[in-house]
Amino acid sequence: MPSLHTLFYIYISVALVGLSLSILSFMFGGGAEDADFHLDADHIDASHIDGGNGVTLSTLFSLRNFLLFLVGFGAAGAEAVNAGYNAWQASGFGLVGGVVLAILGLFFYRAIGKQQGNSAPRLAALVGKNASVITGIPLNGYGEIRMNNEFGTAVTLPAQSKDGAISSGSTVEVTDIVANVAMVKAVA
């Protein structure tokens, strides 16, 4: 059985390795996408079982949460050894500390993730709006249209018309978006 002094340094080392890798993961990682865990048991995709609260197995068992578990395990274990507990008791404290820190980290990163916005224009919002043809559209061929999106920014898209050729400078209506190509018809 190692001495309490040695155990303390083992637990501190575990915490420091976990903390270092957590910082690197936070700086360069991709959140819960660090680990992609899929369990296919009779067509059940366990990564999508969340009980309605948004916590999936892939986020629960992500690399980031594992690293936070190591930090909590090492820190709580070191503190327990410092308080005079033996190796088994310190491991129990470490286990509890690791689970608590991993769960807190899970909810912390989810809260940060909810703050992210997406200001990218949605192509579907362009359907039903008018556009100007900037490159003529031949029958069953492709041309280009320009229009403003919902943010007022000019958008240029490839366009196709099933109704016939449309000359440059004409006004068209976007009827559909298929694979990032605007399906258009001439406006009379």
MIDOSE-1310 file (N, C-alpha, C; in nm, 2 decimals, decimal comma, always signed):
residues 188
mpsl	+0,09/-0,12/+0,00/+0,00/+0,00/+0,00/+0,09/+0,12/+0,00; +0,07/+0,21/-0,10/+0,15/+0,33/-0,10/+0,12/+0,42/+0,02; +0,22/+0,51/+0,05/+0,20/+0,60/+0,16/+0,10/+0,71/+0,12; +0,05/+0,78/+0,22/-0,05/+0,88/+0,19/+0,01/+0,99/+0,11
htlf	+0,14/+1,02/+0,14/+0,21/+1,12/+0,06/+0,21/+1,08/-0,09; +0,24/+0,96/-0,12/+0,24/+0,91/-0,26/+0,10/+0,92/-0,32; +0,00/+0,87/-0,24/-0,13/+0,88/-0,29/-0,18/+1,02/-0,33; -0,14/+1,11/-0,24/-0,17/+1,25/-0,27/-0,12/+1,30/-0,40
yiyi	+0,00/+1,27/-0,43/+0,06/+1,31/-0,56/+0,00/+1,23/-0,68; -0,04/+1,11/-0,66/-0,11/+1,04/-0,77/-0,24/+1,11/-0,80; -0,32/+1,14/-0,70/-0,45/+1,21/-0,72/-0,43/+1,34/-0,78; -0,33/+1,42/-0,73/-0,30/+1,55/-0,79/-0,26/+1,54/-0,94
sval	-0,18/+1,44/-0,97/-0,14/+1,42/-1,11/-0,26/+1,39/-1,20; -0,35/+1,30/-1,15/-0,47/+1,27/-1,23/-0,55/+1,40/-1,25; -0,56/+1,48/-1,15/-0,64/+1,60/-1,16/-0,57/+1,70/-1,26; -0,44/+1,71/-1,25/-0,37/+1,80/-1,34/-0,37/+1,76/-1,49
vgls	-0,36/+1,63/-1,51/-0,37/+1,58/-1,65/-0,51/+1,60/-1,70; -0,61/+1,57/-1,62/-0,75/+1,60/-1,66/-0,77/+1,75/-1,69; -0,72/+1,83/-1,60/-0,74/+1,98/-1,62/-0,67/+2,03/-1,74; -0,55/+1,98/-1,76/-0,47/+2,03/-1,88/-0,54/+1,98/-2,01
lsil	-0,59/+1,86/-2,02/-0,66/+1,81/-2,14/-0,79/+1,88/-2,15; -0,86/+1,91/-2,04/-0,99/+1,98/-2,04/-0,97/+2,12/-2,10; -0,86/+2,19/-2,06/-0,84/+2,32/-2,12/-0,81/+2,31/-2,26; -0,73/+2,22/-2,31/-0,70/+2,20/-2,45/-0,83/+2,17/-2,52
sfmf	-0,91/+2,08/-2,47/-1,04/+2,04/-2,53/-1,13/+2,17/-2,54; -1,14/+2,25/-2,44/-1,22/+2,37/-2,44/-1,17/+2,47/-2,55; -1,04/+2,48/-2,56/-0,98/+2,57/-2,66/-0,99/+2,52/-2,80; -0,97/+2,39/-2,82/-0,96/+2,34/-2,96/-1,07/+2,24/-2,99
ggga	-1,14/+2,19/-2,90/-1,24/+2,08/-2,92/-1,37/+2,13/-2,98; -1,46/+2,03/-2,99/-1,59/+2,06/-3,06/-1,70/+2,03/-2,97; -1,69/+2,04/-2,84/-1,80/+2,02/-2,74/-1,83/+1,88/-2,73; -1,96/+1,85/-2,73/-2,01/+1,71/-2,71/-1,98/+1,62/-2,83
edad	-1,93/+1,68/-2,94/-1,90/+1,60/-3,06/-1,76/+1,54/-3,05; -1,69/+1,56/-2,94/-1,56/+1,50/-2,92/-1,56/+1,35/-2,93; -1,67/+1,29/-2,88/-1,68/+1,15/-2,88/-1,82/+1,12/-2,94; -1,83/+1,03/-3,03/-1,95/+0,99/-3,10/-1,99/+0,85/-3,06
fhld	-2,08/+0,84/-2,97/-2,11/+0,71/-2,91/-2,25/+0,66/-2,96; -2,25/+0,55/-3,04/-2,37/+0,50/-3,09/-2,38/+0,35/-3,05; -2,49/+0,31/-3,00/-2,51/+0,17/-2,96/-2,63/+0,13/-3,03; -2,61/+0,03/-3,12/-2,72/-0,02/-3,20/-2,76/-0,16/-3,15
adhi	-2,86/-0,16/-3,07/-2,91/-0,29/-3,02/-3,05/-0,31/-3,06; -3,07/-0,39/-3,16/-3,21/-0,41/-3,22/-3,27/-0,28/-3,27; -3,19/-0,20/-3,34/-3,23/-0,08/-3,40/-3,26/+0,03/-3,31; -3,20/+0,03/-3,19/-3,22/+0,14/-3,10/-3,09/+0,22/-3,10
dash	-3,10/+0,35/-3,13/-2,98/+0,44/-3,14/-2,97/+0,51/-3,00; -2,89/+0,45/-2,91/-2,88/+0,50/-2,78/-2,84/+0,65/-2,77; -2,78/+0,70/-2,87/-2,73/+0,84/-2,86/-2,85/+0,94/-2,87; -2,97/+0,89/-2,90/-3,08/+0,97/-2,91/-3,18/+0,95/-2,81
idgg	-3,15/+0,87/-2,71/-3,24/+0,84/-2,60/-3,21/+0,95/-2,49; -3,30/+1,04/-2,47/-3,27/+1,15/-2,38/-3,38/+1,18/-2,28; -3,48/+1,11/-2,27/-3,58/+1,13/-2,17/-3,65/+1,27/-2,18; -3,63/+1,34/-2,28/-3,69/+1,47/-2,30/-3,61/+1,59/-2,24
ngvt	-3,50/+1,56/-2,17/-3,42/+1,67/-2,11/-3,30/+1,71/-2,20; -3,28/+1,65/-2,31/-3,17/+1,69/-2,40/-3,03/+1,63/-2,36; -3,02/+1,54/-2,26/-2,90/+1,48/-2,23/-2,90/+1,34/-2,30; -2,80/+1,32/-2,39/-2,79/+1,20/-2,46/-2,67/+1,12/-2,42
lstl	-2,66/+0,99/-2,45/-2,54/+0,92/-2,41/-2,42/+0,97/-2,48; -2,43/+1,03/-2,60/-2,31/+1,08/-2,66/-2,26/+1,21/-2,59; -2,35/+1,28/-2,53/-2,30/+1,40/-2,45/-2,26/+1,36/-2,31; -2,33/+1,26/-2,25/-2,29/+1,22/-2,12/-2,16/+1,15/-2,12
fslr	-2,12/+1,07/-2,22/-2,00/+1,00/-2,23/-1,90/+1,06/-2,33; -1,90/+1,19/-2,33/-1,81/+1,26/-2,42/-1,67/+1,27/-2,36; -1,57/+1,30/-2,45/-1,44/+1,31/-2,40/-1,43/+1,42/-2,30; -1,49/+1,53/-2,32/-1,49/+1,65/-2,23/-1,54/+1,61/-2,09
nfll	-1,65/+1,54/-2,08/-1,70/+1,50/-1,95/-1,61/+1,40/-1,88; -1,55/+1,31/-1,96/-1,45/+1,21/-1,90/-1,33/+1,29/-1,84; -1,29/+1,39/-1,91/-1,18/+1,47/-1,86/-1,22/+1,55/-1,73; -1,34/+1,60/-1,73/-1,39/+1,67/-1,61/-1,40/+1,57/-1,50
flvg	-1,44/+1,44/-1,53/-1,45/+1,34/-1,42/-1,31/+1,32/-1,36; -1,21/+1,31/-1,45/-1,07/+1,29/-1,40/-1,03/+1,41/-1,31; -1,06/+1,53/-1,34/-1,03/+1,65/-1,26/-1,10/+1,63/-1,12; -1,23/+1,60/-1,12/-1,30/+1,59/-1,00/-1,25/+1,47/-0,92
fgaa	-1,22/+1,36/-0,98/-1,17/+1,24/-0,91/-1,04/+1,27/-0,85; -0,95/+1,33/-0,92/-0,82/+1,36/-0,87/-0,82/+1,46/-0,76; -0,90/+1,57/-0,77/-0,90/+1,67/-0,67/-0,97/+1,62/-0,54; -1,08/+1,55/-0,56/-1,15/+1,50/-0,44/-1,07/+1,40/-0,37
gaea	-1,00/+1,31/-0,45/-0,92/+1,21/-0,39/-0,80/+1,27/-0,32; -0,74/+1,37/-0,37/-0,62/+1,43/-0,31/-0,67/+1,50/-0,18; -0,78/+1,57/-0,18/-0,83/+1,63/-0,06/-0,86/+1,53/+0,05; -0,92/+1,41/+0,01/-0,95/+1,31/+0,11/-0,82/+1,25/+0,17
vnag	-0,72/+1,23/+0,08/-0,59/+1,18/+0,14/-0,53/+1,29/+0,23; -0,54/+1,41/+0,19/-0,49/+1,52/+0,28/-0,56/+1,53/+0,41; -0,69/+1,49/+0,41/-0,77/+1,49/+0,53/-0,74/+1,36/+0,62; -0,66/+1,27/+0,57/-0,63/+1,15/+0,65/-0,70/+1,02/+0,61
ynaw	-0,78/+1,02/+0,51/-0,85/+0,90/+0,47/-0,76/+0,80/+0,40; -0,79/+0,67/+0,41/-0,71/+0,57/+0,34/-0,74/+0,57/+0,19; -0,67/+0,48/+0,12/-0,68/+0,48/-0,03/-0,82/+0,45/-0,08; -0,88/+0,35/-0,01/-1,02/+0,31/-0,06/-1,12/+0,42/-0,03
qasg	-1,11/+0,48/+0,08/-1,20/+0,59/+0,12/-1,18/+0,71/+0,02; -1,05/+0,74/-0,01/-1,02/+0,85/-0,09/-1,07/+0,82/-0,24; -1,06/+0,70/-0,28/-1,12/+0,66/-0,41/-1,27/+0,68/-0,41; -1,34/+0,65/-0,30/-1,48/+0,68/-0,30/-1,51/+0,82/-0,31
fglv	-1,44/+0,91/-0,23/-1,46/+1,05/-0,24/-1,43/+1,10/-0,38; -1,32/+1,04/-0,44/-1,28/+1,08/-0,58/-1,39/+1,04/-0,68; -1,45/+0,93/-0,66/-1,56/+0,88/-0,75/-1,68/+0,98/-0,74; -1,72/+1,02/-0,62/-1,83/+1,11/-0,61/-1,79/+1,25/-0,66
ggvv	-1,67/+1,29/-0,63/-1,63/+1,42/-0,68/-1,62/+1,42/-0,84; -1,58/+1,32/-0,90/-1,57/+1,31/-1,04/-1,70/+1,31/-1,11; -1,80/+1,23/-1,05/-1,93/+1,23/-1,11/-2,00/+1,37/-1,10; -1,98/+1,43/-0,98/-2,05/+1,56/-0,96/-1,99/+1,67/-1,06
lail	-1,86/+1,67/-1,07/-1,79/+1,76/-1,16/-1,83/+1,74/-1,31; -1,84/+1,61/-1,35/-1,88/+1,58/-1,49/-2,02/+1,62/-1,51; -2,11/+1,60/-1,42/-2,25/+1,64/-1,44/-2,26/+1,80/-1,44; -2,19/+1,86/-1,35/-2,19/+2,01/-1,36/-2,13/+2,06/-1,49
glff	-2,03/+2,00/-1,54/-1,97/+2,03/-1,67/-2,07/+2,01/-1,78; -2,14/+1,90/-1,78/-2,24/+1,87/-1,88/-2,34/+1,98/-1,89; -2,39/+2,03/-1,78/-2,49/+2,13/-1,78/-2,43/+2,27/-1,81; -2,31/+2,29/-1,77/-2,24/+2,41/-1,81/-2,22/+2,43/-1,96
yrai	-2,17/+2,32/-2,02/-2,15/+2,32/-2,17/-2,28/+2,33/-2,24; -2,38/+2,27/-2,19/-2,52/+2,28/-2,26/-2,57/+2,42/-2,25; -2,55/+2,49/-2,14/-2,59/+2,63/-2,12/-2,51/+2,72/-2,22; -2,38/+2,69/-2,24/-2,30/+2,77/-2,33/-2,35/+2,74/-2,47
gkqq	-2,38/+2,62/-2,51/-2,42/+2,58/-2,64/-2,56/+2,64/-2,68; -2,64/+2,66/-2,58/-2,77/+2,73/-2,61/-2,76/+2,87/-2,64; -2,64/+2,93/-2,60/-2,62/+3,07/-2,63/-2,58/+3,10/-2,78; -2,53/+2,99/-2,85/-2,49/+3,01/-2,98/-2,60/+3,04/-3,07
gnsa	-2,58/+3,13/-3,16/-2,69/+3,17/-3,26/-2,65/+3,13/-3,40; -2,74/+3,13/-3,49/-2,71/+3,10/-3,62/-2,77/+3,21/-3,71; -2,69/+3,30/-3,76/-2,74/+3,41/-3,84/-2,73/+3,38/-3,99; -2,70/+3,25/-4,02/-2,69/+3,21/-4,16/-2,83/+3,22/-4,23
prla	-2,83/+3,27/-4,35/-2,96/+3,28/-4,41/-3,02/+3,14/-4,44; -3,15/+3,13/-4,43/-3,21/+3,00/-4,46/-3,26/+3,01/-4,60; -3,22/+2,92/-4,69/-3,26/+2,93/-4,83/-3,41/+2,91/-4,84; -3,47/+2,83/-4,75/-3,62/+2,80/-4,76/-3,70/+2,93/-4,75
alvg	-3,64/+3,03/-4,68/-3,71/+3,16/-4,66/-3,72/+3,24/-4,79; -3,64/+3,20/-4,89/-3,64/+3,27/-5,02/-3,75/+3,23/-5,11; -3,82/+3,12/-5,08/-3,93/+3,07/-5,17/-4,04/+3,16/-5,16; -4,10/+3,19/-5,28/-4,21/+3,29/-5,29/-4,17/+3,43/-5,31
knas	-4,04/+3,46/-5,31/-3,99/+3,60/-5,32/-3,94/+3,62/-5,47; -3,94/+3,74/-5,51/-3,89/+3,78/-5,64/-3,74/+3,80/-5,64; -3,68/+3,77/-5,76/-3,54/+3,79/-5,78/-3,51/+3,84/-5,92; -3,39/+3,89/-5,94/-3,35/+3,94/-6,07/-3,26/+3,84/-6,13
vitg	-3,28/+3,81/-6,26/-3,19/+3,72/-6,33/-3,06/+3,80/-6,37; -2,95/+3,75/-6,33/-2,82/+3,82/-6,36/-2,74/+3,75/-6,47; -2,77/+3,62/-6,48/-2,71/+3,54/-6,59/-2,83/+3,46/-6,65; -2,85/+3,48/-6,78/-2,97/+3,42/-6,84/-2,98/+3,27/-6,81
ipln	-3,11/+3,22/-6,80/-3,13/+3,08/-6,77/-3,19/+3,01/-6,90; -3,11/+2,92/-6,96/-3,15/+2,85/-7,07/-3,25/+2,74/-7,03; -3,33/+2,69/-7,13/-3,43/+2,58/-7,10/-3,35/+2,46/-7,05; -3,39/+2,41/-6,93/-3,33/+2,30/-6,86/-3,19/+2,32/-6,83
gyge	-3,14/+2,44/-6,83/-3,00/+2,47/-6,79/-3,00/+2,56/-6,67; -2,88/+2,61/-6,64/-2,87/+2,69/-6,52/-2,83/+2,83/-6,55; -2,88/+2,92/-6,47/-2,84/+3,06/-6,48/-2,81/+3,11/-6,33; -2,81/+3,24/-6,31/-2,80/+3,30/-6,18/-2,90/+3,40/-6,15
irmn	-2,94/+3,41/-6,02/-3,04/+3,51/-5,98/-2,98/+3,58/-5,86; -3,02/+3,70/-5,84/-2,98/+3,78/-5,72/-3,11/+3,83/-5,65; -3,11/+3,82/-5,52/-3,22/+3,87/-5,44/-3,17/+3,91/-5,30; -3,25/+3,97/-5,22/-3,22/+4,00/-5,08/-3,28/+3,89/-4,99
nefg	-3,20/+3,84/-4,89/-3,26/+3,75/-4,80/-3,33/+3,82/-4,68; -3,37/+3,74/-4,58/-3,45/+3,80/-4,47/-3,37/+3,90/-4,39; -3,24/+3,91/-4,41/-3,16/+4,00/-4,33/-3,13/+4,12/-4,42; -3,18/+4,12/-4,54/-3,15/+4,24/-4,63/-3,02/+4,23/-4,71
tavt	-2,95/+4,11/-4,70/-2,83/+4,09/-4,76/-2,85/+4,03/-4,90; -2,78/+4,08/-5,00/-2,79/+4,03/-5,14/-2,74/+3,89/-5,14; -2,82/+3,80/-5,20/-2,78/+3,66/-5,22/-2,78/+3,63/-5,37; -2,68/+3,56/-5,41/-2,67/+3,51/-5,55/-2,68/+3,36/-5,55
lpaq	-2,77/+3,31/-5,63/-2,79/+3,16/-5,63/-2,80/+3,11/-5,78; -2,76/+2,99/-5,80/-2,78/+2,92/-5,93/-2,93/+2,90/-5,94; -2,98/+2,91/-6,06/-3,13/+2,90/-6,08/-3,15/+2,82/-6,20; -3,27/+2,75/-6,20/-3,32/+2,67/-6,31/-3,46/+2,70/-6,34
skdg	-3,50/+2,70/-6,46/-3,64/+2,71/-6,50/-3,69/+2,60/-6,58; -3,81/+2,54/-6,54/-3,87/+2,43/-6,62/-3,96/+2,48/-6,73; -4,00/+2,61/-6,72/-4,10/+2,67/-6,81/-4,04/+2,73/-6,94; -3,91/+2,73/-6,95/-3,85/+2,79/-7,07/-3,73/+2,88/-7,03
aiss	-3,67/+2,93/-7,14/-3,55/+3,02/-7,12/-3,60/+3,15/-7,06; -3,52/+3,21/-6,97/-3,54/+3,34/-6,92/-3,42/+3,43/-6,94; -3,44/+3,54/-6,99/-3,33/+3,63/-7,03/-3,28/+3,71/-6,90; -3,15/+3,75/-6,92/-3,09/+3,83/-6,81/-3,16/+3,96/-6,79
gstv	-3,18/+4,01/-6,67/-3,25/+4,13/-6,64/-3,40/+4,11/-6,61; -3,45/+3,99/-6,63/-3,59/+3,96/-6,61/-3,61/+3,94/-6,46; -3,74/+3,96/-6,42/-3,78/+3,93/-6,28/-3,84/+3,79/-6,27; -3,80/+3,71/-6,17/-3,86/+3,58/-6,16/-3,90/+3,56/-6,01
evtd	-3,98/+3,46/-5,99/-4,03/+3,42/-5,86/-3,96/+3,29/-5,82; -3,91/+3,27/-5,70/-3,85/+3,15/-5,66/-3,97/+3,06/-5,61; -3,98/+2,94/-5,68/-4,09/+2,85/-5,64/-4,04/+2,74/-5,55; -3,91/+2,71/-5,55/-3,86/+2,60/-5,47/-3,71/+2,61/-5,46
ivan	-3,65/+2,55/-5,36/-3,50/+2,54/-5,35/-3,47/+2,39/-5,35; -3,40/+2,34/-5,45/-3,36/+2,20/-5,45/-3,21/+2,19/-5,46; -3,15/+2,14/-5,36/-3,00/+2,12/-5,35/-2,93/+2,25/-5,37; -2,97/+2,36/-5,31/-2,92/+2,49/-5,32/-2,93/+2,56/-5,46
vamv	-3,02/+2,50/-5,54/-3,05/+2,56/-5,67/-3,19/+2,62/-5,66; -3,21/+2,74/-5,70/-3,35/+2,80/-5,70/-3,42/+2,76/-5,82; -3,54/+2,70/-5,80/-3,63/+2,67/-5,91/-3,72/+2,80/-5,93; -3,72/+2,85/-6,05/-3,78/+2,98/-6,07/-3,88/+2,98/-6,18
kava	-3,98/+3,07/-6,18/-4,07/+3,10/-6,30/-4,07/+3,24/-6,33; -4,09/+3,28/-6,45/-4,10/+3,42/-6,49/-4,22/+3,49/-6,43; -4,20/+3,61/-6,39/-4,31/+3,69/-6,34/-4,35/+3,78/-6,45; -4,49/+3,78/-6,48/-4,54/+3,86/-6,59/-4,54/+4,00/-6,56
